[in-house]
Amino acid sequence: MKQIKIIVEKHPDGYVAYPLGVKGVVVGEGDTFEAALADVASAIRFHVETFGTDMLDADPPVLDAFVAEAGVAV
């Protein structure tokens, strides 16, 4: 069992989840937070089964994740 940090975003039409520190693109989605988390966990398992455990070897590892806002002139 490996612990992976997951970002879950809430959108007007549901939730999107993606892991940090996984090589390649892995995304899950769902109508609820829990559904998106379960979907991305399933997608990570499939990704590892397809491409191998090297996909989980982030170097350096992600220690923590933060959400911040910044003003940007557009």
KOLTI-275653 format. One record per atom (N, C-alpha, C): atom name; x, y, z; residue number from 1. Coordinates in steps of 0.1 Angstrom, whole numbers, plus 5000, padded with zeros to 4 digits. Layout:
N
+------+------+------+------+-----+
: atom :   xx :   yy :   zz : seq :
+------+------+------+------+-----+
:   CA :    X :    Y :    Z : NUM :
...
+------+------+------+------+-----+
//
This chain:
74
+------+------+------+------+-----+
: atom :   xx :   yy :   zz : seq :
+------+------+------+------+-----+
:    N : 5009 : 4988 : 5000 :   1 :
:   CA : 5000 : 5000 : 5000 :   1 :
:    C : 5009 : 5012 : 5000 :   1 :
:    N : 5007 : 5021 : 4991 :   2 :
:   CA : 5014 : 5034 : 4990 :   2 :
:    C : 5005 : 5045 : 4991 :   2 :
:    N : 5008 : 5055 : 5000 :   3 :
:   CA : 5000 : 5067 : 5002 :   3 :
:    C : 5003 : 5077 : 4991 :   3 :
:    N : 4993 : 5082 : 4984 :   4 :
:   CA : 4995 : 5092 : 4973 :   4 :
:    C : 4987 : 5104 : 4976 :   4 :
:    N : 4992 : 5116 : 4974 :   5 :
:   CA : 4985 : 5128 : 4976 :   5 :
:    C : 4976 : 5130 : 4964 :   5 :
:    N : 4963 : 5133 : 4966 :   6 :
:   CA : 4953 : 5135 : 4956 :   6 :
:    C : 4947 : 5149 : 4957 :   6 :
:    N : 4947 : 5156 : 4946 :   7 :
:   CA : 4940 : 5169 : 4945 :   7 :
:    C : 4926 : 5166 : 4940 :   7 :
:    N : 4916 : 5172 : 4947 :   8 :
:   CA : 4902 : 5170 : 4943 :   8 :
:    C : 4896 : 5184 : 4941 :   8 :
:    N : 4892 : 5187 : 4929 :   9 :
:   CA : 4886 : 5200 : 4926 :   9 :
:    C : 4871 : 5199 : 4925 :   9 :
:    N : 4864 : 5209 : 4931 :  10 :
:   CA : 4849 : 5209 : 4929 :  10 :
:    C : 4846 : 5219 : 4918 :  10 :
:    N : 4838 : 5214 : 4909 :  11 :
:   CA : 4833 : 5222 : 4897 :  11 :
:    C : 4818 : 5222 : 4898 :  11 :
:    N : 4812 : 5231 : 4890 :  12 :
:   CA : 4797 : 5232 : 4890 :  12 :
:    C : 4790 : 5219 : 4886 :  12 :
:    N : 4797 : 5211 : 4878 :  13 :
:   CA : 4790 : 5199 : 4873 :  13 :
:    C : 4796 : 5186 : 4879 :  13 :
:    N : 4804 : 5187 : 4890 :  14 :
:   CA : 4810 : 5175 : 4897 :  14 :
:    C : 4824 : 5178 : 4902 :  14 :
:    N : 4831 : 5167 : 4904 :  15 :
:   CA : 4844 : 5167 : 4910 :  15 :
:    C : 4854 : 5161 : 4901 :  15 :
:    N : 4867 : 5166 : 4901 :  16 :
:   CA : 4878 : 5161 : 4893 :  16 :
:    C : 4889 : 5158 : 4903 :  16 :
:    N : 4896 : 5147 : 4902 :  17 :
:   CA : 4907 : 5143 : 4911 :  17 :
:    C : 4919 : 5139 : 4903 :  17 :
:    N : 4930 : 5143 : 4908 :  18 :
:   CA : 4943 : 5138 : 4901 :  18 :
:    C : 4954 : 5137 : 4912 :  18 :
:    N : 4963 : 5127 : 4910 :  19 :
:   CA : 4974 : 5125 : 4920 :  19 :
:    C : 4986 : 5134 : 4917 :  19 :
:    N : 4993 : 5137 : 4928 :  20 :
:   CA : 5006 : 5144 : 4927 :  20 :
:    C : 5017 : 5133 : 4928 :  20 :
:    N : 5027 : 5136 : 4920 :  21 :
:   CA : 5039 : 5127 : 4920 :  21 :
:    C : 5038 : 5114 : 4913 :  21 :
:    N : 5028 : 5113 : 4904 :  22 :
:   CA : 5027 : 5101 : 4895 :  22 :
:    C : 5031 : 5105 : 4881 :  22 :
:    N : 5040 : 5097 : 4875 :  23 :
:   CA : 5044 : 5100 : 4862 :  23 :
:    C : 5033 : 5096 : 4852 :  23 :
:    N : 5031 : 5105 : 4843 :  24 :
:   CA : 5020 : 5103 : 4833 :  24 :
:    C : 5007 : 5111 : 4838 :  24 :
:    N : 4997 : 5109 : 4830 :  25 :
:   CA : 4984 : 5116 : 4833 :  25 :
:    C : 4974 : 5107 : 4838 :  25 :
:    N : 4969 : 5110 : 4850 :  26 :
:   CA : 4959 : 5101 : 4856 :  26 :
:    C : 4948 : 5111 : 4862 :  26 :
:    N : 4936 : 5109 : 4858 :  27 :
:   CA : 4925 : 5117 : 4863 :  27 :
:    C : 4913 : 5109 : 4866 :  27 :
:    N : 4906 : 5113 : 4876 :  28 :
:   CA : 4893 : 5107 : 4880 :  28 :
:    C : 4882 : 5117 : 4881 :  28 :
:    N : 4870 : 5113 : 4880 :  29 :
:   CA : 4859 : 5123 : 4881 :  29 :
:    C : 4847 : 5116 : 4888 :  29 :
:    N : 4838 : 5124 : 4893 :  30 :
:   CA : 4825 : 5119 : 4899 :  30 :
:    C : 4816 : 5130 : 4903 :  30 :
:    N : 4804 : 5126 : 4906 :  31 :
:   CA : 4794 : 5135 : 4910 :  31 :
:    C : 4796 : 5140 : 4925 :  31 :
:    N : 4804 : 5132 : 4933 :  32 :
:   CA : 4807 : 5135 : 4946 :  32 :
:    C : 4822 : 5134 : 4949 :  32 :
:    N : 4826 : 5140 : 4960 :  33 :
:   CA : 4840 : 5140 : 4964 :  33 :
:    C : 4845 : 5125 : 4964 :  33 :
:    N : 4837 : 5117 : 4971 :  34 :
:   CA : 4841 : 5103 : 4973 :  34 :
:    C : 4841 : 5095 : 4960 :  34 :
:    N : 4832 : 5098 : 4951 :  35 :
:   CA : 4832 : 5091 : 4938 :  35 :
:    C : 4844 : 5095 : 4930 :  35 :
:    N : 4848 : 5108 : 4930 :  36 :
:   CA : 4860 : 5112 : 4923 :  36 :
:    C : 4872 : 5106 : 4929 :  36 :
:    N : 4873 : 5105 : 4942 :  37 :
:   CA : 4884 : 5099 : 4948 :  37 :
:    C : 4885 : 5084 : 4945 :  37 :
:    N : 4874 : 5077 : 4945 :  38 :
:   CA : 4874 : 5063 : 4942 :  38 :
:    C : 4878 : 5061 : 4927 :  38 :
:    N : 4873 : 5070 : 4918 :  39 :
:   CA : 4876 : 5068 : 4904 :  39 :
:    C : 4891 : 5071 : 4901 :  39 :
:    N : 4897 : 5080 : 4908 :  40 :
:   CA : 4911 : 5083 : 4906 :  40 :
:    C : 4920 : 5072 : 4912 :  40 :
:    N : 4915 : 5066 : 4923 :  41 :
:   CA : 4923 : 5054 : 4928 :  41 :
:    C : 4922 : 5043 : 4918 :  41 :
:    N : 4911 : 5040 : 4912 :  42 :
:   CA : 4910 : 5030 : 4902 :  42 :
:    C : 4919 : 5033 : 4890 :  42 :
:    N : 4919 : 5046 : 4886 :  43 :
:   CA : 4927 : 5050 : 4875 :  43 :
:    C : 4942 : 5048 : 4878 :  43 :
:    N : 4946 : 5051 : 4890 :  44 :
:   CA : 4960 : 5049 : 4894 :  44 :
:    C : 4964 : 5034 : 4894 :  44 :
:    N : 4955 : 5025 : 4899 :  45 :
:   CA : 4958 : 5011 : 4898 :  45 :
:    C : 4959 : 5006 : 4884 :  45 :
:    N : 4951 : 5011 : 4875 :  46 :
:   CA : 4952 : 5007 : 4861 :  46 :
:    C : 4965 : 5012 : 4855 :  46 :
:    N : 4968 : 5025 : 4858 :  47 :
:   CA : 4981 : 5031 : 4853 :  47 :
:    C : 4993 : 5023 : 4857 :  47 :
:    N : 4993 : 5018 : 4870 :  48 :
:   CA : 5004 : 5010 : 4875 :  48 :
:    C : 5005 : 4996 : 4869 :  48 :
:    N : 4993 : 4990 : 4867 :  49 :
:   CA : 4992 : 4977 : 4861 :  49 :
:    C : 4997 : 4978 : 4846 :  49 :
:    N : 4994 : 4989 : 4840 :  50 :
:   CA : 4998 : 4991 : 4826 :  50 :
:    C : 5012 : 4994 : 4824 :  50 :
:    N : 5017 : 5004 : 4832 :  51 :
:   CA : 5031 : 5009 : 4830 :  51 :
:    C : 5041 : 5005 : 4840 :  51 :
:    N : 5037 : 4999 : 4851 :  52 :
:   CA : 5046 : 4994 : 4861 :  52 :
:    C : 5047 : 5004 : 4873 :  52 :
:    N : 5053 : 4999 : 4883 :  53 :
:   CA : 5054 : 5007 : 4896 :  53 :
:    C : 5064 : 5018 : 4895 :  53 :
:    N : 5072 : 5018 : 4884 :  54 :
:   CA : 5081 : 5030 : 4882 :  54 :
:    C : 5073 : 5043 : 4881 :  54 :
:    N : 5061 : 5042 : 4877 :  55 :
:   CA : 5052 : 5054 : 4875 :  55 :
:    C : 5050 : 5061 : 4889 :  55 :
:    N : 5053 : 5054 : 4900 :  56 :
:   CA : 5050 : 5060 : 4913 :  56 :
:    C : 5063 : 5065 : 4919 :  56 :
:    N : 5074 : 5064 : 4912 :  57 :
:   CA : 5087 : 5069 : 4918 :  57 :
:    C : 5090 : 5083 : 4914 :  57 :
:    N : 5083 : 5092 : 4921 :  58 :
:   CA : 5086 : 5106 : 4919 :  58 :
:    C : 5098 : 5110 : 4926 :  58 :
:    N : 5107 : 5117 : 4920 :  59 :
:   CA : 5120 : 5121 : 4926 :  59 :
:    C : 5122 : 5136 : 4923 :  59 :
:    N : 5122 : 5144 : 4933 :  60 :
:   CA : 5120 : 5141 : 4947 :  60 :
:    C : 5105 : 5139 : 4950 :  60 :
:    N : 5101 : 5132 : 4961 :  61 :
:   CA : 5087 : 5130 : 4964 :  61 :
:    C : 5080 : 5142 : 4968 :  61 :
:    N : 5067 : 5143 : 4966 :  62 :
:   CA : 5059 : 5154 : 4970 :  62 :
:    C : 5057 : 5153 : 4985 :  62 :
:    N : 5061 : 5163 : 4992 :  63 :
:   CA : 5060 : 5163 : 5007 :  63 :
:    C : 5047 : 5169 : 5012 :  63 :
:    N : 5042 : 5179 : 5005 :  64 :
:   CA : 5029 : 5185 : 5009 :  64 :
:    C : 5023 : 5192 : 4997 :  64 :
:    N : 5011 : 5196 : 4998 :  65 :
:   CA : 5004 : 5204 : 4987 :  65 :
:    C : 4996 : 5215 : 4994 :  65 :
:    N : 4996 : 5226 : 4987 :  66 :
:   CA : 4989 : 5238 : 4992 :  66 :
:    C : 4980 : 5244 : 4982 :  66 :
:    N : 4969 : 5251 : 4986 :  67 :
:   CA : 4961 : 5258 : 4976 :  67 :
:    C : 4963 : 5273 : 4980 :  67 :
:    N : 4966 : 5281 : 4970 :  68 :
:   CA : 4968 : 5295 : 4972 :  68 :
:    C : 4961 : 5303 : 4960 :  68 :
:    N : 4959 : 5316 : 4962 :  69 :
:   CA : 4954 : 5325 : 4952 :  69 :
:    C : 4964 : 5336 : 4950 :  69 :
:    N : 4965 : 5340 : 4937 :  70 :
:   CA : 4973 : 5351 : 4934 :  70 :
:    C : 4966 : 5360 : 4924 :  70 :
:    N : 4967 : 5373 : 4925 :  71 :
:   CA : 4961 : 5382 : 4915 :  71 :
:    C : 4970 : 5382 : 4903 :  71 :
:    N : 4964 : 5381 : 4891 :  72 :
:   CA : 4971 : 5382 : 4879 :  72 :
:    C : 4965 : 5392 : 4869 :  72 :
:    N : 4972 : 5401 : 4865 :  73 :
:   CA : 4967 : 5411 : 4855 :  73 :
:    C : 4965 : 5405 : 4842 :  73 :
:    N : 4953 : 5406 : 4836 :  74 :
:   CA : 4949 : 5400 : 4823 :  74 :
:    C : 4943 : 5411 : 4815 :  74 :
+------+------+------+------+-----+
//
